[in-house]
Structure formats: structure tokens, C-alpha cells
Amino acid sequence: PALFLEPRPRDFGQRFFGQRGFGGLLEDFHRPKSDGTTRWIPQYNLQNFWRRRIPPLPSGLIEPLIPPRMKNADDFHRLPGHFPYQTNEFELYNRNLLATRYFAYDNSNDEAGILKVWTVNERSKRRLLETFSVEISSDGIPIHDSLQSVSELKLKMLPPVKNEQRPPKTKEQLLELRTSIWSPRSFTRLFLRSPTLLQMIQLAEEDDSEEEESSTEILGKHIPIFHSAVKSFSESHLLEGTLAVVDYGGRVWIHDYTSESQPVKLAANDQEIYQFATFCDHPKMIAVAGSYHFETVDMRVSNTSRACKELWRSPLFETRRRDEALYVQSVPPVSSAIRHVARVSETANNYLVMTDRALHLIDDRFPGRTLLSVEHPFSTGAHKMIVSEKMKDSIDGGNVYSIFCLDQLQVLNSSISMTKLYSHPSGVWSSVDAFHAVGEPENFNQVVRRGKYAGPEVLSEPTRAMALVEHRNWKSSLLLRQTDDGAIWWQKFSNEVSSEQQIVEEERKSLGRIIEKRNADPDSWKREEFRPVYSDGMGETAKETPADLRY
């Protein structure tokens, strides 16, 4: 591993998310050419440098899986496609009401299995947990005929009463669903996060030999994990049941939910206000981040000053003069704030830090420096980030990591964007390409070239949640998304490079499945009828009438 020798331009803070050519170059001593000449590794845009497409790549179109579920009119509390005006900013970050888990068949040698989907409708009051199951074929494609609704569970996120003199608190709406990576095959641990609570539900799973029932046995409901305002939490990949919870006071707590012990406050820098946490490759090491810095903490050291090691700090923007500071505004601009941190799976030293301006790849062996900085177009730094497992490149032998980002306040033509990072066999990293959109379900209208005045076949709904389904035996991965109306769609990403003819053939098959799925029950894919509850509390001039078109 080494750092690229790249001239760093002055950063004035303009919103620019392109790339600077190939960046720096390093010699690839791991794979010399047959004639003895040197191979080069670029820092950026590896796909253009090698002049070949690097998987995983989208295969086919975005297809429907679960249609919108029309419930009681009183269950809807906001207009389609919009958050309530009183929604706080902290309610948007890490907001994700979609969780999945894949069960491979034990008695089969192929890659077929069952996919469980847990979801909460975003347009509702977010208190009803729905469970679906669908069979996945050996090609990694959901079989629509096997889709069934398993159960519905009403959630009761009620904060505990800490002061009897105060009035009782009301039920809270759910913000995040997440399955535990330590869930055994017999049951699933599902984390539930609301503005002030972190709870868990244990749901029993059936054996493959048993007949499937219409309901799911609940082994544990509303198991308390943390009764305080939870900003973010991370689960250890080395120790079962260990969580790192960050509250809104900027404190990090280490908690083992498998025991009855109380959460222990992390002995770190007391003067810092932490925002995020993720576990390192050592069970007693944890990486934490504030608004503008990223550091590791050794939990074995009692002295807090010695336990913390700063790895990176968000840089200050340049001034217009070098002799003295001169800004366009009177107050110096604030550095880019950190929005997400994540550990790169199956690596010992690498972390990803997402800021308002760029995605940074950090190596703890090079404190104060970044390996890569990929600019992005999200002014908010993305509200949700998912880092995939490594994918082996069959041609050059490296590992590819995909990063998916979701923006709740869609300002571009797509809510979800992605980029890829490439780890070479020599240990050097490169970015495959810049951030680019992966499309929206409504792109189906452009594929079939519907007329300008024709009713839209697929309604325009922003994406509110996403989940990535991976399996080591698959030759592809599935990206599931939930739109604002509660519908769930899936998109396949192939781990193999396809020819142009194969790409066209996959899109043709995908188009046929979409038409067949929607024609089977066309009424379920229409937008719900006018609900008077949408405009309750608004002024008379702003109220919506049934005659208004909402396309």
C-alpha cells in the first residue's frame, strides 16, 4: 500500500463533483507485463483507464416486487411525495424503513432460496410492520408467483416514563429498520429505532421442510436496547450482541444486548461531541467521528488522551489570498461536516467517511491523509449509505466494493446514486468511476415511449428506503428500494461483464416481466384515491380537492 503523488488543487468550496482525470499514478509491481514494461495504477477513473466495464453492473430494468398497500384513509398523514413541514433534519439521516434477510435452501446445491422483506409504509403513521417472503431463483431473480404476505405487526414505540409528574409520552413513529448480522437461522433479530428509542423484535423462522403459515411467531417484542435519544448505532462483526450507540448528547455507549448489563460509556475525549461509530478489525478497537474529525479509540487503555488517535480531519476551505485570509463572506465558511462512517468489509485498515462534499477512503496507517476523495452531488452528504461486500474481479484479480447513497430530498433525476472502489492485489486502491444515478422506476415510461398526454404507466414517486441483498454463491446482487407510496422494487446488478447483445436481451426479458406483473393486477399499482386527511390543518386556499390532478 502507498499514497498517490497527486498535486492538490486549492479548494474554494464550489459545488463540483467531477473528477480530475486519472489523478496520481503508481507502478504495479504485482503484475508486470510480459515484455518487462511497467503497468500503471490510476487513482481515479479506473474504468476509463482500463477501457473496460468493471462489474457489478446493472442488468435489466427496475422491476416491481410488492405493490402499494392501500390501508384505511385515516392511516395516511401527509401528501404524496412530500415530508411533513415539521420534519426535523435528524429524522432524515439514516432513515430506512426496509430490511431484508436471505435464507438459502439447505437441501439444494444451487443458489435458490427465500428472501424475507420487512417494511413500514412511509406515507402512513409508521406503526405497522409488514412481512413478505418471495422465492429467489438460481439466477438471482425473484419469482413473483411465490410472493406472499406473511404477517402484520403493530408497533408500539412508547418511551418509558422517567418522571411521574410529567404527562405520559405519546407513541413515536419509526425511523429505521435493520436486521442483525448475528441472527441465527431459527429466528431473526430486527432492530427498531425511533427518535428516542432503540428496541429489538425477535421473529421465529420456519424450517424449509415445514408448510408455510400465514403468521410469524414472535419470540420477543419491544425488547429494550437503549432508552435515550439514539442518533446512530453500529453492530460489531466480531462480538455477538455488542452495539455501539451514539446518543444526541455526543456520547458513545457500548452495550451487550445478550446480557443484562448496563451500557458502558466509551472512555474517549470528553471535549468532543461524537456523531457516528463503527467497529474496527480488533474487538477492543472502535472508530468514532465527530462533525469534522475521525479517530480510533482503544478501549483497553484507561487514559483517554492516549486511547484516541485522530486519523483525519475535514480540511478548511482555501482563502482568496495567501498573505491574509479573505473570504467572499465576512465569516469563514464551515468545513464539510461528516454524515456517515463505515468500515470496509474484510479489510483491516480501511474506512469510508462521507461528508457534505466528498466520499473519503481512509487508511489508519496514513494518519492525516486520504487515499481517495470522490466528490459527489449531494448537498446533504446523502441521508443513507450502504457499502457492499467485496466482489472478486475475475479478469485482474482485484476486489470491487460498491457504495450506494440515498438522498431523501431528491434534487437530481434519481434518488439513489452509486460509485465503486477497486482494491488491487498489490494493496493499492482506485476509484472505478464517479458517482452516477442508477435510475428510477418511472424510467419505464421512457423505455416504452409513452405519449406526452398519456397517463403515466409508472407514477413518479421518490425513493425512501433501500436494502442490498448479497450472497456468496450468487453471481449477482439485488438492490431493493421502497418508494413513497409503499411499493417495493428490485434491481439486479450482475457480477459478470455482458456483451451488448446480452444487455439488450436482459432488458427485453425485464420489460416482459414488468408488463406481466402490472397487467395481473393493474388497480393495485394506481395511486390511492383522494384522501381529505391529506389537507387537514391547511388553509382553504392550500387545500386539495378531488378535481386536482396529482401526477
N, C-alpha and C positions, 0 to 999 in steps of 0.2 A: 504493500500500500504506500501511496505517496500523494503529495499535493500537486496540483497542476500549477505551472508557472503562467499565471494569467494576469495581464495588466488590468488593474481595477479602475474603471472609469469613475468619475465623480458622480455621486447620486444626489440629485436635487429633489427627488420625490415625485417626479412626474409619473403619471399612470401609464407605464409602458410594460407590456407583458410579452414582447417578442424575445428573440434570442440573439446573442452576439456571434453568429456564425457557428464555428465549432469550439470556440473558447480556447483553452490550453490544449497542448498535445503532450503525450507521454509515449515512450517507446515500450512496445510489448515484447519483453524478453521471454515471455512464457511460450509464445508461438512464433518463432522466426520463420521467415519464408524459406522455400526450398533453395532459392538462389543465394541465400545469405543476407539479403537486404532486410531492412527494418520494417516491422509493422507498427503502425501508429494507433493510439487510442485517443479519440477526441473527448473533450469534456462535455460538450453539448451536441445535440442533434446526431446521435449515433446512427439513426435510421438513414439519414441522408448521406452520412459519411460512408456507410457500407453499401448504400444504394440497393437496399432490400428491405422488405417489410418485416418487422420484428414482432412476433406474437407476444401476448394474446391479442387477437383481432376480432372485431365484431363479425358475427356470422348470422346473416338473415336480418329480419326486421324486428322491431319491438312488438311482441305479441301479447294479447290479453290472457290472463290466467283466471282471475276472480273478478266478476262484475261488481258494480256498486251495489251495496246492500241498502235498500230503502226501508228505513225504520219509521217510527212514529214521528209526526211533524214536530212535536214538542222536543224531540231529541236533538234537533238541529238548532244551532245558536248563532250562526254567522252567515254572511253572504258567500256565495261560491267564489273560490279563488282569492279570498282576502282573509287576513287575520283580523281579529277584533282590534279596534283602535286602542284599547287599553293593554294590549300585549306588550310585555316588557322585553327588553333586549336579551336578558339572560334566559328567557323562555325559548329562544330560538336556537341557541347554541347547544349542540349535542341532542337536539330534539329528533327523535327517531322512534316512531310507533310501529315498527315492523321488525320481527325477529324470526329466524328460521333455524332448523336443525335437520340434518340429513341422516337417515338410517339406511345403511347398506344391508342387503339381504345376506344372511349367514349361509344359507344353503344354495348359493349361486356363485358361479365363477365370473360372471360378467359384472358390469358396473351398475346394474339396475338397483333401485331402492325406493324408499319412501321419503318424501320431503314434507316436514311439518312446518306450517306457517302460522304464526301468532300475530294478530294485527288489532289495532284500535282505530276506528274511523276518525280521521282528522276533523271532519266537519261536524262531528257530534260533540257531546259533552265529555267525551274521552273517559268513559267509565264502564265500557262494555268490551271485554276481551273475547275475541273470536278466534277459534282454532280451525284450521283447514289442513287437509292432507291430500297429497297428489303423488302419483307414482311417476318416477323418473326412469325413462328408458335407458338402454345401454349407450345410446348416442348422446345422453345428457339433455334430452328434450322431455318436458312434462307431457304426460298422457292426459288429455283433457277429460276423457270419459271416466277416469279414475278419481277426479276431483270430488271431494265431499266435505261438507261442513261437519266437524267433529263435535264441537261444544261451544257454548257461550257462557261466559262467567262475568258477573257484575263485580266490579272492583269497588273497594271502599277505602280509599286513601284518606284516613282520618287522623290528623295529628293528635298525639296524646295531650291530655290536659295537665299542664305543669303548674297552673295557678288556679285553684278552685274559685277564687273571687272574680276571675275574668269570665266573660261569656264563652260558651263552648265554640270550638272552631268548626268550620264547615268542611265538607269533603273537598279534596283537592283533585284537580284534573291531572291526568297522566302526561308525562313529558318524554319518557324514554322506556323502551323495552329492550332487554338484552338477555340472551341465553348464556348460561355459564359454560365455560370451556371444560369444566370438571364434572359435567353431568354424566352419570353412568347411563348405561343403555336401558336400565329398568325404569328410570324416571328422569325428568328434565327440570333443572333449576332455572327459573325465569326471574330476572331482576326487574323490579318496577321502581321507577324514580319519578317523584313529583317535586314541586318546588321546595318542600321542607321534609320529605321522607325518602327513605330508601328501604324497600321491602323486597321479599322474595316469595315466590309461589313454587311449590313442588308438585308437578303433574306426572302421574303414572303413565308409563308407556306400555303398550301391548306387545306380546310376542308375535313373530311372523306367522306362527302356526295357528294362533287363535283367530276367531272371526272378529272382525272389527265391529265395535259398538258405536252407538250414536253419541255417547258421552265419554268424558275422561274423568277418571278417579283423581280426586285432589288429595294428595298426601299431606300437604301443608299449605295454608292460605294466610297471606299477610304476615309472614314471618318477619319480625322487625330486624333490620340490619343497622340502621343509623337514624336516630330521631333528631335530626337537625337539618338546617338548610344545606343541601348537597349540591355543589356546583359540578363536580365530575368525580368519577371513580374508575379504578383500574383493577383488574384481577390478575393475580400472579400466575405465571405459566409454569412455575417451578414448585410452589407450595399450594396444595389444595386448600381452598377455603380462605385464603389470605386476600384481603382487599386493601387498597389504598384509597381513602376517601378524602376529598378536599371540600371543606365547607366554605361558605361565603365570607367567613372571617379570615380567610387566607391560611388556615391551619390544615396540616396533613395528619390524618389518623390512620393507623394500621390496625386492622380488625380481622379476626378469625371467626367467621360466622359458623364454623362447625363446632365451636366450643362456646361455653357460657361466659368467657372472659370479656371484660370491658375493652372498648377501643383504647389504644395507647397513642398518645400524641407523639408525632415524629420529632426527635430532637434535632432540629435544624436551626437555621438562622432566625432568631426571634424577631429581627427587624424587617424581615422580608414578608410580603404578602403573596402566598403561593396561589396559583390558579389551576395547575394541572400536575398529574403524577403518572408515572409508568414504571414498571419494574425492569431491572437490569438482568444481565445473564447470571448474576450471583443472587442467591436468595436473601442476603442481607444488604443488598445494594438497591437503591431506588433513585430514579431520576425525577426531579421536580422542576417546575418552571413557574416563574412569576410573570408579570405582564411584559417584562423586557429582558429577562435573563433565563438561562437554562443551566442547571447544575446537577451533580450527583451527590448523594448523601450516603455515607457508610454508617449503617445502623449499629455496627459493632463498636464504634468509637463514642465514648461518653462526652468528650469535649466537642461541643457543637461547632466551634470555629475550625477545628481540624477535620471534622466529618464532612464538611461541604467543599466541593471542588467545582468552581464555575467553569463550564465548557464553552459557553457562547453568550454574548450579549447583543441585543439588537442595536445596530450602529446608528449613529446620529446622521442626519442629512447634512450634506455639504452646504457651505455658505456661498454667496455670490462673490466674495472676495477672500483672498488668502491671508491678507495682512490683518484684517479685522472682520468680525462677524457682521454680516449684513444680509438680512432676510427680506423677502418680499413683504411679509407682515412684521409687525413690531415684536411679536413673541416668537421665539424659535419653534419650529414645528416639532411635534412629538414623534419619537421613534415609532416604528411599526410595532404594534402590540402582538404578542403571541396568542394564537387562538386554539391550536391543537399541538399535542406532542404524541409521538408513537415510537415504539421500538420496532426496528426492522427484524422480522422473524428469522430465526436460525442464523443470526449474526451475533457476535459477542461485543461489538464496539459501536454499532451504528444506530442512530436515532434520526427521526424526522421531526422537524419543527415547522409548523405552518404559522406564518404571520400575515398581517394585512397586505403584505406586498409580495411575498415570495415563499416558496417551499424550500427549506434548507435541509441538506443532508449533513449530519454532524458525526464525526468520529472522535471518541473520547481520548484517542491517542494524540490528537492535534487540538489542544485547548485554544480557544480564541479564534479558530479558523473554521470555515465551512468547506466541505468537499465540493458541493454543488449548491447553486441557488437558482431555482427555476421560478421565474416571475409568473404570476397568474392574474386573471382579470377580475377577481372577487374583491370588491371594496371592503367587505366584511371579513375577509380571510376564510370564507367558507364556513357554513354552520355545522357540517358533518364531514368527517374524513374517515375513509376506510383504506387500510393497507392490506394488500393481498398476501397470500403465502408465495413462496418463491416458485417460479416456473422455469424448468430446465430448457435452455435453448439447444435444440438438437444439432444445429449447424456449427456454432462456435463454442459451445460448451459452457456458456455463462448462465447466470440466473437473472430472471426478469421479475421485477416487482411492479405491480400496478397500483396506482393511487387514485381513488375515486373521491370526488368532492361534490357535496350537495349545497346549493345556495337556496335558502328558503325565499329570499326576496329576489326573484328571478329578474335580471336586467338584460341578460343575453337571450339567444334563441334556444337555450337549453338550460335546465336546472342542474344537470349532472355533467361534470367535466372530468377528464382523466389525463394522467400522464404516466410514463413508465420510466423506471430506473434500471440500469443494467450493471450487474456485478460481474466483472471479467474474472476468468480463472486466476489471473495474476493478483487479484485483490483490488484492482483499480475500478472506480465507479464512473459511469457515464449516464447522462440523461438521454433517453431514446428520442423524445420529441417534446414539443411544447404542450401546454395544456390545450385540450381541444374538446369540443362537445361530443357526446355520444348519442345525441338525438332525443326526440320526444315521441310519445305515442301518436301525437297528431301529425307526424310526418307521413303517416299512411295516406293522408289526404293529398299530399303532393305526389306520392307514388302512383295513385290511381288517377291523378289529374282531374279532380272534381271541378266542376264549373264554379265561377265566381259567385253566382247567386243560388247555387245548390246548397241544401242543408249540409252541414259538416257531418261526415260519417263518423269521425272520431273527434269528440269535443276537446277544446283546448283547456286542459287542467294542469296546473303546476304540480311538480313532484314534491311530496312532503316527506318521504322516508325511502330508504334503500337498504338492501341487505345483499351480501355477496355469498354465494353458495359454492364451495370448493370441495373437492375430494381427490385424494392422492392417486386414485385409479382412473380418474376422468382424464379425457383429452380436451376438456373444455371447462368453463365455469359459467355460472348463471348469475346475472345481476337482476335482482328483483327490486321493483320500485312500487310505491303506493302513491297514487295521485290524490288530489284534494278531495275528490268525490268518493274516495274509499276503494276504488278499483286498484287491482294489483296486476302488474305487467311484468314480463320477463324478457331478458335479452341474453343471447348466447355469445360467449367470447371463446373462440377456438384457439387452442394452443399449437395449431399447425398452420403453416402458410398454405393458402389455397390459390389456385390459378383463377384468372378472370372468369373462365367458364364455370368453375365450381362456385364462385361467388354469386354469379347470376342464377345458377341452379338453386342455391340455398335460399336466395331471396324469392324465387318463384315458389318454392315449397312453403316458405314462411307466409307468403301472400295468400296461398290457398288455405292454410290453417287459420289465418285471421278471418277470412271470409266465412269459412265453415263455422268457426266459433261464434261469430256475431250473428249469422243467419239462424243459428239454432235457437237463440232467444234474443231477438232484436230489442224487445221492450226493456230488458234489464240493463242495456247499455245507454239508455236515454237519460238525460238529466232529469232529476226529480221535478215534480210539479211545483208551482208557486206556493211558497210557504209564508203565511203572514208573519210568522215568528221572526223571519229574516229582518224585517224592518221595524220591529218593536223598539220603542225608545227613540226613534229618529223623528226629525221634523217632518211636517206634512209635505214640504217640497222635496225632501230626500227620500220619501217612502216609495217603495216599488209597487207597481200594480201588475195584475196578471197580463195586461196588454203589452208590457215591456218585454222586448226580446233580449235574452241574455245569452248571446253567443259570443 
